[in-house]
Every structure is written in C-alpha cells, then in structure tokens.
Amino acid sequence: MRPPFRPALPPRLGPCLAAHRPPRGAQRTQAGVLEAPVGDVTIVFANAVGVNTLLAWDTAETKAALALLESVACSRLAALGGYLVEAADGLVLAAFAEPAAAVRWGLSVVSRLMAADWSAKLLTHELCEEVGIDTGPAKAEVSVVTGRVSYRGRVMNRAARIASKASAGQVWCSDVVWRAARRETSLGLAAAASKGPEPDQPRERALTGEASQQANGGLQRTRSLRPCLTQPRGAGGEGSEAGGEGDPEEEAEALEAGLPLAARYQGRHALKGVSEPMDLWWCR
C-alpha cells in the first residue's frame, strides 16, 4: 500500500492536516511532455480511409467509429514507448524514439482494429487505416494550444507522403526505418541466434538478407529461429506460413511481445515535396 500524500505546511498549520483530504488523481495513460522523443525521431501517420464519405453517410455512426479507432490506437502507444502528438478526425500522429517500436505499433493497431467491436451498420461501409512511417531529425516544441509536443521537419512530410502511398490496412515505411527496425530486432535475437537452429527447425526459416529476399520474392524478415506467425495482408488472399488466418488479437500481442517483423520491398517512389525518390517497404 502506497503512503498517503500530504501537503508541506509550516508547524503552526499542522493541525489542519486532520481535516485535509488526500489528493485525487487518475492513472496516466499517455507519455508526458518530458518523455517525448527529441532529435532523431520516428514519425508515424495513421490515417482512417473514407472518413468524408462516412461522415456524409451517417455523422453519429462515423464519430463513434473514429472514437473507437483513436481509443485502440492510443491505448497501445504507452506500451510500445510512443508519444501521442495528435489524434483527431481520423488521424493519429505519433512519435517514437525507436523505429522498430513504431513499426510494431502500426502493425498492432491494424490487427486490433480487425478485431474491434464495430457496429453492424458501419461494417456495410469501408473504414480502415493506412500507416506511413519515416525517421529523421525534427525540431520539437511545446504547442501553446494543445500543451503537447509538436514536431517540425522534413520527416513529417515524408511520413505523411508514405502514408498516402499505402493502401487501406497497410503499414509502409522508408528504407531507413526498415533497416533500423531489422537491426534492432536482430540485436535482440542475437543470443538465441548464436545457438544455431533447433533440430526440427527447417533451414529456410533462418534465412536473412539477400538470400531471404530472393527465396521469398522480395519479402525480408528479421532474423528468427522460430516460424513467423504473421498473416500477410494483401489482395489475393495469401496465407500465413503456419497455414490459415490467425486471430488478430493474438497477432497484435505477439507483435508487441517481439514477434519477428517482415516487409516486402515496394520499389522507389517519387513523393510530393521530397527531392529524391525513396525506397519504400510494406511491413507485415
């Protein structure tokens, strides 16, 4: 049991403590201003698709759906070390210190939205997220309007443009983010990898780098000694390596717990407002 908080009072006001009520508070659900990442940050734009169409169709239903979307997205930020910059009108803008955590958050949100309790009426229309991620230097300052840290820099425009390239339900990132994410997760698995594949583990599961990319038609995975259980999302109904479609909630929990990441190279894309074409990856 935590000791009660008491105000600091001079001795002559000590008797007042007998009538003093303990301060009330609530559990903090989001990182504060002092915990916002600064310097090189990874920015994530998560946009809801079809918001204007849905608002014209049913305003009350759409607002309830957007509230649920923002609740799902924001609830996982603190668990993965993210900082909420803005959440309004179908946009969730977040900042991370680690690229791998940003990718995991994007994939986790998409998975959890698949299992969310949407109304039957809403499911007759389309509402899904597209996520774009980039990393780089940004200037951070506290907004006088919101009291939250806001960011300025080229990384903001790049992340927004990458999100516009993604289709509904997809998480795209820049080449810099994907390489950093692979490096971070590979370091976390280095101890297990040094022991070599398990006896019943097929050699193909441990392929990495160019060999893995060639063997999977452009698909790269972070190194792992166990099968990747993620379900590739894409047109054509590609199945998971384990066979069948997994539970979205279980997939999200596995991603947050450190399930190896996978991505498919999408080529070089010219983005509006970006001087040079960028190599983009579809994370899955």
Secondary structure in CASP SS format (residue, H / E / C, confidence):
PFRMAT SS
TARGET T0000
AUTHOR 0000-0000-0000
METHOD secondary structure of the structure
MODEL  1
M C 1.00
R C 1.00
P C 1.00
P C 1.00
F C 1.00
R C 1.00
P C 1.00
A C 1.00
L C 1.00
P C 1.00
P H 1.00
R H 1.00
L H 1.00
G H 1.00
P H 1.00
C H 1.00
L H 1.00
A H 1.00
A H 1.00
H C 1.00
R C 1.00
P C 1.00
P C 1.00
R C 1.00
G C 1.00
A C 1.00
Q C 1.00
R C 1.00
T C 1.00
Q C 1.00
A C 1.00
G C 1.00
V H 1.00
L H 1.00
E H 1.00
A C 1.00
P C 1.00
V C 1.00
G E 1.00
D E 1.00
V E 1.00
T E 1.00
I E 1.00
V E 1.00
F E 1.00
A E 1.00
N E 1.00
A E 1.00
V E 1.00
G C 1.00
V H 1.00
N H 1.00
T H 1.00
L H 1.00
L H 1.00
A H 1.00
W H 1.00
D C 1.00
T H 1.00
A H 1.00
E H 1.00
T H 1.00
K H 1.00
A H 1.00
A H 1.00
L H 1.00
A H 1.00
L H 1.00
L H 1.00
E H 1.00
S H 1.00
V H 1.00
A H 1.00
C H 1.00
S H 1.00
R C 1.00
L C 1.00
A H 1.00
A H 1.00
L H 1.00
G C 1.00
G E 1.00
Y E 1.00
L E 1.00
V E 1.00
E E 1.00
A E 1.00
A E 1.00
D C 1.00
G C 1.00
L E 1.00
V E 1.00
L E 1.00
A E 1.00
A E 1.00
F E 1.00
A C 1.00
E C 1.00
P H 1.00
A H 1.00
A H 1.00
A H 1.00
V H 1.00
R H 1.00
W H 1.00
G H 1.00
L H 1.00
S H 1.00
V H 1.00
V H 1.00
S H 1.00
R H 1.00
L H 1.00
M H 1.00
A C 1.00
A C 1.00
D C 1.00
W C 1.00
S C 1.00
A C 1.00
K C 1.00
L H 1.00
L H 1.00
T H 1.00
H C 1.00
E C 1.00
L C 1.00
C E 1.00
E E 1.00
E E 1.00
V E 1.00
G E 1.00
I E 1.00
D E 1.00
T E 1.00
G E 1.00
P E 1.00
A E 1.00
K E 1.00
A E 1.00
E E 1.00
V E 1.00
S C 1.00
V C 1.00
V C 1.00
T C 1.00
G C 1.00
R C 1.00
V E 1.00
S E 1.00
Y E 1.00
R E 1.00
G C 1.00
R H 1.00
V H 1.00
M H 1.00
N H 1.00
R H 1.00
A H 1.00
A H 1.00
R H 1.00
I H 1.00
A H 1.00
S H 1.00
K H 1.00
A C 1.00
S C 1.00
A C 1.00
G C 1.00
Q C 1.00
V E 1.00
W E 1.00
C E 1.00
S E 1.00
D H 1.00
V H 1.00
V H 1.00
W H 1.00
R H 1.00
A H 1.00
A H 1.00
R H 1.00
R H 1.00
E H 1.00
T H 1.00
S H 1.00
L H 1.00
G H 1.00
L C 1.00
A H 1.00
A H 1.00
A H 1.00
A H 1.00
S C 1.00
K C 1.00
G C 1.00
P C 1.00
E C 1.00
P C 1.00
D C 1.00
Q C 1.00
P C 1.00
R H 1.00
E H 1.00
R H 1.00
A H 1.00
L C 1.00
T C 1.00
G H 1.00
E H 1.00
A H 1.00
S H 1.00
Q H 1.00
Q H 1.00
A H 1.00
N C 1.00
G C 1.00
G C 1.00
L E 1.00
Q E 1.00
R E 1.00
T C 1.00
R C 1.00
S C 1.00
L C 1.00
R C 1.00
P C 1.00
C C 1.00
L C 1.00
T C 1.00
Q C 1.00
P C 1.00
R C 1.00
G C 1.00
A C 1.00
G C 1.00
G C 1.00
E C 1.00
G C 1.00
S C 1.00
E C 1.00
A C 1.00
G C 1.00
G C 1.00
E C 1.00
G C 1.00
D C 1.00
P H 1.00
E H 1.00
E H 1.00
E H 1.00
A H 1.00
E H 1.00
A H 1.00
L H 1.00
E H 1.00
A H 1.00
G C 1.00
L C 1.00
P C 1.00
L C 1.00
A E 1.00
A E 1.00
R E 1.00
Y E 1.00
Q E 1.00
G E 1.00
R E 1.00
H E 1.00
A C 1.00
L C 1.00
K C 1.00
G C 1.00
V C 1.00
S C 1.00
E C 1.00
P C 1.00
M E 1.00
D E 1.00
L E 1.00
W E 1.00
W E 1.00
C E 1.00
R C 1.00
END
